[in-house]
């Protein structure tokens, strides 16, 4: 056991970490990423070990903020450091890696160790990849959902809450910025918790953040939602199903989104906010997460069944996902387009999808009869009530309620991709559009993204602009342009597609 003097690590790492000198590590047979037990007086914490020959001197341990808070230590205090073994949950991860079904208590153990930072990112990645390769049964997904809810905070709004969530995968899907104010303006409570982008150019929280802050405590979120009837906030700071954000951090570099994990992730966060009725948007089509209606129907049945097990009414909307929703892709561009749509001048695809899904929620809430929800949502949007409600939400969340679409700053560096010939747009590639927007700097650089001037079915002439790329840095614009040249995001074809045989 090592006795070491404490000093703060000095920068955030988001996990329990202890950094010691390599001489101290060698003396105890310790290696990089070993699990260690850290003790101070009667308090103890598990952590992971990092080793350096120069960042700390012998006899000193640099502790991450998480460890210092658990041990209640200050700089100069003495801690005891010793090796500790892997937690029991590691054997359950190995079990899943072998394709076996996990018991509820085994899943609970994995989730508890993940949320307590007792698992390495590699071990979490192994668990997620096992789900990706072997899938999970509905019993496992139910146990996973329950464990994720019970290891986090819960919010009681004191009245029924309604929610909408999209599985994502289609660029430009900013419909929540229309749905929330439409539904809230009719007296239905809709406290929307949203995610930041994982592998897409923007998430709902990233887009809303252009208009107002999205990071709040659970009490602040509750107060805002009850005050104005709705809110659009980032779920990460609320402490709801905290394992989800830990898993997302690992999923992002792997580029995966296991189906069972996705089901549990969405449902756990809705359960934590007391949601009683939920509409799930499942975009379907070429380039979407779900590419055909049969797969979408299977996923829908899983959502409905999972909701039934927890007493939540779930309806799924299988929506067209073969090309981006609206014309804007990227945080600022999408926030601008959402405001324009609330003013009654947005693209037809965005308004059509938003009012359809909002109508489903209004019917579930009993505000209108079955089959008439979409019409009611359209009336609310056209009347300006939704815009007024959105301005109330923006103000309640600390933004400027008088913001206009033209006030939103976009990336100063732009370039256009033009039609190579006369003809019709026959394809807009979701994946290519996404990669271009990411290369331009979205979502981290909020002014970056893509604005489509033509979509499938549009007639264009040679030289017409098909899309404009926006970036906040010239180097990112160049990178995005090169991606566009390589991936062919928009296909333009004449009426004569091919000549056979091709005599010359």
C-alpha positions in Angstrom: 0.0 0.0 0.0 1.3 3.4 -1.0 1.0 6.5 1.2 0.9 9.5 -1.2 0.3 13.3 -0.8 -2.7 14.7 -2.7 -2.7 17.3 -5.3 -5.6 18.2 -7.7 -5.3 16.8 -11.2 -6.1 20.3 -12.5 -8.3 19.5 -15.5 -11.6 17.7 -16.0 -11.6 14.0 -17.1 -15.2 13.0 -16.3 -14.1 9.8 -14.4 -12.4 8.7 -11.2 -8.7 8.9 -12.0 -5.5 8.8 -10.0 -2.2 9.9 -11.6 1.1 8.7 -9.9 4.8 8.7 -10.8 6.0 5.6 -12.6 8.6 4.9 -9.8 5.7 4.5 -7.3 3.8 2.4 -9.7 6.7 0.1 -10.4 7.3 -0.4 -6.7 3.8 -1.8 -6.3 3.6 -3.7 -9.6 0.9 -1.3 -10.8 0.1 -0.7 -14.5 -1.7 1.9 -16.5 -5.5 1.6 -16.2 -5.4 -0.7 -13.2 -8.2 -0.4 -10.8 -7.1 1.0 -7.5 -8.6 1.6 -4.1 -8.1 5.1 -2.6 -8.6 5.6 1.1 -8.6 8.7 3.4 -9.5 8.3 7.0 -12.8 6.3 6.9 -13.7 7.2 3.3 -12.8 5.2 0.3 -13.3 5.3 -3.5 -12.5 3.1 -6.5 -10.6 4.7 -9.3 -8.4 4.0 -12.4 -4.7 4.5 -12.5 -2.7 6.7 -14.8 1.1 6.7 -14.8 3.6 9.4 -15.8 7.4 9.9 -15.4 7.2 13.7 -15.4 3.7 15.0 -14.6 3.9 14.2 -10.9 6.8 13.6 -8.7 7.3 10.4 -6.6 5.3 10.4 -3.4 2.4 12.5 -4.9 -1.0 11.4 -6.3 -2.9 13.8 -8.6 -6.6 13.1 -8.1 -9.5 13.9 -10.4 -12.2 16.2 -9.0 -14.6 13.2 -8.7 -12.2 11.3 -6.4 -11.4 14.4 -4.3 -15.1 15.0 -3.7 -15.8 11.4 -2.7 -12.9 11.3 -0.2 -13.4 14.9 0.9 -9.7 15.6 0.6 -7.7 18.8 0.0 -4.3 19.4 -1.5 -1.6 18.1 0.9 -3.7 15.4 2.6 -2.3 11.9 2.7 -4.2 9.0 1.0 -3.6 5.3 0.9 -3.4 3.7 -2.6 -3.7 -0.1 -3.3 -4.7 -2.4 -6.2 -8.3 -3.6 -6.4 -9.8 -6.3 -8.6 -12.4 -6.2 -11.3 -16.0 -5.8 -10.2 -18.3 -8.9 -10.5 -20.2 -7.1 -13.4 -17.2 -7.8 -15.6 -18.0 -11.5 -15.6 -21.6 -10.6 -16.7 -20.2 -8.5 -19.6 -18.1 -11.5 -20.6 -21.3 -13.6 -20.4 -23.0 -11.3 -22.9 -19.9 -11.3 -25.1 -20.5 -15.0 -25.4 -24.0 -14.4 -26.6 -25.8 -15.5 -23.5 -28.9 -13.9 -22.0 -28.4 -11.8 -18.9 -30.5 -12.0 -15.7 -32.1 -8.8 -14.3 -29.7 -8.7 -11.4 -26.7 -9.1 -13.7 -27.8 -6.2 -15.8 -28.4 -4.2 -12.7 -24.8 -4.9 -11.6 -23.4 -3.7 -14.9 -25.5 -0.5 -14.8 -24.5 0.3 -11.2 -20.8 -0.2 -11.9 -21.1 1.9 -15.1 -22.8 4.8 -13.3 -20.3 4.6 -10.4 -17.3 4.7 -12.8 -16.2 1.2 -11.9 -16.0 0.1 -15.5 -13.4 1.2 -18.0 -14.5 2.6 -21.4 -13.2 -0.6 -23.0 -15.4 -2.7 -20.8 -18.4 -0.5 -21.5 -17.6 -0.8 -25.2 -17.5 -4.6 -24.9 -21.0 -4.5 -23.4 -22.3 -2.3 -26.1 -20.7 -4.2 -28.9 -22.2 -7.4 -27.4 -25.6 -5.9 -27.7 -24.8 -4.8 -31.3 -23.8 -8.3 -32.3 -26.2 -10.5 -30.3 -29.1 -8.2 -29.6 -31.2 -8.3 -26.4 -34.5 -10.0 -25.5 -37.5 -7.9 -24.4 -36.9 -9.2 -20.8 -33.3 -8.0 -21.0 -34.4 -4.6 -22.4 -37.0 -4.3 -19.6 -34.4 -5.0 -17.0 -31.9 -2.6 -18.6 -34.6 0.1 -18.7 -35.5 -0.4 -15.1 -31.9 -0.3 -13.9 -31.2 2.9 -15.9 -34.2 4.6 -14.3 -33.4 3.5 -10.8 -29.8 4.6 -10.8 -30.8 8.2 -11.7 -32.9 11.1 -10.6 -36.7 11.3 -11.1 -38.9 14.3 -11.7 -42.5 14.5 -10.5 -44.4 17.2 -12.4 -47.6 16.6 -10.4 -49.6 16.2 -13.6 -49.6 13.9 -16.6 -46.6 14.6 -18.9 -46.6 13.9 -22.7 -43.5 13.4 -24.8 -42.2 12.9 -28.3 -38.9 11.3 -29.3 -37.2 10.5 -32.5 -34.8 7.6 -33.0 -32.8 10.0 -35.2 -30.7 9.1 -38.2 -32.1 11.7 -40.7 -30.5 15.1 -41.1 -32.5 18.2 -40.5 -35.0 16.6 -38.1 -35.8 19.7 -36.0 -39.5 18.9 -35.6 -39.5 19.0 -31.8 -39.0 22.8 -32.0 -42.5 22.9 -33.7 -44.2 20.1 -31.8 -43.4 21.2 -28.3 -45.0 24.7 -28.7 -47.9 23.4 -30.7 -48.8 20.9 -28.0 -48.1 23.2 -25.1 -50.2 26.0 -26.5 -53.2 23.8 -26.1 -52.6 23.1 -22.4 -50.8 19.8 -22.7 -47.7 19.5 -20.5 -44.7 18.5 -22.7 -41.4 18.6 -20.9 -39.0 17.6 -23.7 -35.7 16.1 -22.7 -33.3 16.0 -25.7 -29.9 14.7 -26.5 -26.9 16.3 -28.1 -25.7 14.9 -31.4 -23.9 11.5 -31.2 -23.0 10.9 -34.9 -25.2 13.5 -36.5 -24.7 17.2 -37.4 -27.0 18.4 -34.6 -29.3 17.1 -31.9 -32.5 18.8 -30.7 -30.6 20.1 -27.7 -27.8 21.5 -29.9 -30.4 23.3 -32.1 -32.4 24.7 -29.2 -29.2 26.0 -27.6 -28.9 28.5 -30.5 -32.2 30.0 -29.2 -31.8 29.6 -25.4 -29.8 27.8 -22.7 -30.6 24.0 -22.4 -28.6 23.0 -19.4 -30.7 23.0 -16.2 -31.0 21.2 -12.9 -34.0 18.9 -12.4 -35.7 21.5 -10.2 -35.1 24.3 -12.7 -36.4 22.1 -15.5 -39.6 21.3 -13.5 -40.2 25.0 -12.8 -39.8 26.0 -16.4 -42.0 23.3 -17.8 -44.8 24.0 -15.3 -44.6 27.7 -15.8 -45.1 27.7 -19.6 -46.3 24.2 -20.2 -43.3 22.9 -22.1 -39.5 23.0 -22.4 -36.7 21.7 -24.6 -33.7 20.9 -22.5 -30.6 18.7 -22.6 -31.1 15.6 -20.6 -27.4 15.2 -19.7 -27.4 17.6 -16.7 -30.7 16.5 -15.2 -29.2 13.2 -13.8 -31.9 11.2 -15.5 -30.7 7.7 -16.4 -27.1 8.9 -16.1 -25.7 5.7 -17.5 -27.1 6.7 -20.9 -24.7 9.6 -21.2 -21.8 7.4 -20.2 -22.8 4.9 -22.9 -23.2 7.7 -25.5 -19.7 8.8 -24.9 -18.4 5.3 -25.8 -20.9 4.8 -28.7 -19.8 8.0 -30.4 -16.3 7.0 -31.5 -17.5 3.4 -32.3 -20.4 4.8 -34.5 -22.9 2.3 -33.1 -26.4 2.6 -31.6 -27.4 -0.9 -30.4 -31.2 -1.5 -30.8 -31.8 -2.7 -27.3 -29.8 0.0 -25.8 -31.7 2.6 -27.8 -35.0 1.3 -26.6 -33.9 1.3 -23.0 -32.3 4.7 -23.3 -35.4 6.4 -24.7 -37.8 4.7 -22.4 -35.7 5.2 -19.2 -35.5 9.0 -19.6 -39.2 9.3 -20.3 -40.1 7.1 -17.3 -37.8 9.3 -15.1 -39.9 12.4 -16.0 -43.2 10.6 -15.3 -44.2 10.5 -19.0 -47.6 8.8 -19.4 -48.0 9.0 -23.2 -45.2 8.9 -25.7 -45.0 9.4 -29.5 -42.0 7.8 -31.1 -40.8 9.1 -34.5 -39.3 6.3 -36.6 -37.8 7.8 -39.9 -37.7 5.1 -42.5 -36.0 5.1 -45.9 -32.7 4.9 -47.7 -29.9 6.2 -45.6 -32.0 6.3 -42.3 -31.3 4.0 -39.3 -34.4 2.0 -40.4 -34.4 1.5 -44.1 -37.7 -0.4 -44.7 -41.3 -0.4 -43.4 -41.1 -4.0 -42.2 -38.2 -3.2 -39.9 -39.9 0.0 -38.7 -43.0 -2.0 -37.8 -40.9 -4.5 -35.8 -39.2 -1.6 -33.9 -42.6 0.0 -33.3 -44.0 -3.2 -31.8 -40.9 -3.3 -29.4 -41.5 0.3 -28.3 -45.2 -0.4 -27.7 -44.5 -3.6 -25.8 -41.8 -1.9 -23.7 -44.2 0.9 -22.9 -46.9 -1.6 -21.9 -44.5 -3.2 -19.4 -44.0 0.1 -17.7 -47.6 1.5 -18.0 -46.8 4.1 -20.7 -49.0 4.5 -23.7 -46.8 4.5 -26.8 -47.7 5.3 -30.4 -45.1 5.2 -33.1 -45.2 7.3 -36.3 -43.3 5.7 -39.2 -42.2 8.7 -41.2 -40.5 9.3 -44.5 -36.8 9.4 -43.9 -35.3 9.0 -47.4 -34.0 12.5 -47.5 -33.4 15.4 -45.0 -36.4 17.0 -43.3 -36.8 20.6 -44.5 -33.8 22.2 -46.2 -31.4 23.1 -43.2 -28.9 20.8 -41.6 -26.8 22.1 -38.7 -27.7 23.9 -35.3 -28.0 27.5 -36.4 -29.5 26.7 -39.8 -32.1 24.4 -38.3 -33.0 26.9 -35.5 -33.5 29.5 -38.2 -35.7 27.2 -40.3 -37.7 26.2 -37.2 -38.5 29.8 -36.4 -39.5 30.4 -40.0 -41.8 27.4 -39.9 -43.4 28.8 -36.7 -44.0 32.0 -38.6 -45.8 30.0 -41.2 -43.2 30.1 -44.0 -41.2 27.0 -43.5 -40.7 24.0 -45.9 -43.7 21.8 -46.5 -41.9 18.6 -45.4 -41.1 20.1 -42.0 -44.6 21.4 -41.4 -46.2 18.2 -42.6 -44.1 16.0 -40.3 -44.4 18.3 -37.3 -48.2 18.7 -37.4 -48.7 14.9 -38.0 -46.7 13.9 -34.9 -48.1 16.8 -32.8 -51.6 15.7 -33.9 -50.9 12.2 -32.6 -50.0 13.6 -29.2 -53.0 15.9 -29.1 -55.3 12.9 -29.8 -53.5 10.8 -27.1 -54.0 13.7 -24.6 -57.7 13.8 -25.4 -57.7 17.3 -26.7 -59.3 16.2 -29.9 -60.8 13.2 -31.5 -59.0 10.4 -33.3 -58.1 11.5 -36.8 -58.5 15.2 -36.3 -55.2 15.9 -34.4 -53.2 16.9 -37.5 -55.8 19.4 -38.6 -55.9 21.0 -35.1 -52.1 21.2 -35.1 -52.1 22.9 -38.4 -54.7 25.5 -37.1 -52.5 26.2 -34.1 -49.4 26.7 -36.2 -51.2 28.9 -38.7 -52.8 31.0 -36.0 -49.5 32.1 -34.5 -50.3 30.4 -31.1 -47.4 28.0 -31.5 -45.0 30.9 -32.2 -46.2 32.8 -29.2 -45.7 29.7 -27.0 -42.2 29.1 -28.4 -41.3 32.7 -27.5 -42.6 32.0 -23.9 -40.4 28.8 -23.8 -37.4 30.6 -25.1 -37.8 33.4 -22.5 -38.4 30.9 -19.6 -35.1 29.1 -20.6 -33.2 32.4 -20.5 -33.1 33.2 -24.3 -34.2 36.3 -26.2 -38.0 35.9 -26.9 -37.9 38.4 -29.7 -35.3 36.6 -31.7 -35.9 36.6 -35.4 -34.7 34.1 -38.0 -32.4 36.7 -39.6 -30.8 37.4 -36.2 -29.3 34.0 -36.0 -25.6 34.1 -37.1 -24.5 31.5 -39.7 -20.9 30.5 -40.7 -19.2 33.3 -42.5 -17.5 31.0 -45.0 -19.7 29.5 -47.7 -19.5 27.7 -51.0 -22.1 26.3 -53.4 -22.5 23.0 -55.1 -24.2 23.5 -58.5 -26.1 21.3 -60.9 -23.8 19.6 -63.4 -26.6 19.4 -66.0 -30.3 20.1 -66.8 -32.6 17.6 -65.2 -34.4 16.4 -62.1 -33.1 15.7 -58.6 -33.5 11.9 -58.2 -31.6 11.4 -55.0 -30.4 13.3 -51.9 -28.0 11.1 -49.9 -28.6 11.3 -46.2 -25.2 9.9 -45.3 -23.4 12.2 -47.6 -25.2 15.3 -46.4 -24.5 14.3 -42.8 -20.8 13.8 -43.5 -20.5 17.2 -45.3 -22.2 19.0 -42.4 -19.9 17.3 -39.9 -16.8 18.1 -41.9 -18.0 21.8 -42.0 -17.8 21.8 -38.2 -21.3 21.0 -37.0 -22.5 20.5 -34.3 -19.6 22.0 -32.2 -19.5 25.1 -34.5 -23.1 26.1 -34.5 -23.0 28.2 -37.6 -21.7 25.3 -39.7 -23.9 23.1 -41.8 -25.7 22.6 -45.1 -28.6 24.4 -46.8 -30.4 22.4 -49.5 -31.8 24.4 -52.4 -33.1 21.3 -54.3 -34.6 18.0 -53.1 -36.0 14.9 -54.8 -38.3 15.8 -57.6 -37.0 19.4 -58.1 -36.3 20.4 -61.7 -33.0 22.2 -62.1 -30.9 23.7 -64.9 -27.2 23.4 -65.3 -25.4 25.8 -62.9 -28.4 26.1 -60.5 -27.3 26.0 -56.8 -28.1 22.6 -55.3 -26.7 23.3 -51.8 -24.7 25.9 -49.8 -22.1 24.8 -47.3 -21.6 27.0 -44.3 -18.5 27.0 -42.0 -17.0 29.1 -39.3 -13.4 28.4 -40.5 -12.1 28.4 -44.0 -10.2 25.2 -43.4 -13.4 23.4 -42.4 -15.2 24.7 -45.5 -12.4 23.3 -47.7 -12.7 19.9 -45.9 -16.5 19.9 -46.3 -16.3 20.8 -50.0 -13.8 18.0 -50.6 -16.3 15.6 -48.9 -19.1 16.9 -51.2 -16.9 16.3 -54.3 -16.1 12.8 -53.2 -19.6 11.6 -52.1 -22.0 13.0 -54.6 -24.7 14.2 -52.2 -27.3 15.2 -54.8 -28.0 13.3 -58.0 -29.4 15.2 -61.0 -30.5 13.2 -64.0 -32.3 14.0 -67.2 -35.3 12.2 -68.5 -33.1 10.0 -70.6 -31.1 8.0 -68.1 -29.1 5.6 -70.3 -28.6 4.7 -74.0 -28.2 1.0 -74.8 -26.3 0.0 -76.8 -24.0 3.0 -76.5 -22.7 3.3 -80.1 -20.1 5.9 -80.7 
